[in-house]
Amino acid sequence: MTAVQAVALLAVAALGTGVVLVRDPARQALASSVFGLALAVLFLAFQAPDVALSQIVVGAVALPAMILLTIRKVARARSAGETEARR
């Protein structure tokens, strides 16, 4: 195992723990995106560039975007529900 691989493994372990410890959903989406980029670097370190490209698209872009859009939709639905309850 090379030094780059060891550092990448440690970074993925630390960032994965960080994603779990974050409680705010919006911040957790951002942490998940950074974690996805770290996984892509890990895959590159282990000479799997095709998996790394897929990880960048899915783990660093698509998943956090879906989480943020869902958070926004739920917040809008809650505010609409509160507005109807006041009537």
Secondary structure as UniProt FT lines:
FT   HELIX           3..21
FT   HELIX           25..45
FT   TURN            46..47
FT   HELIX           49..57
FT   HELIX           58..62
FT   HELIX           63..86
//
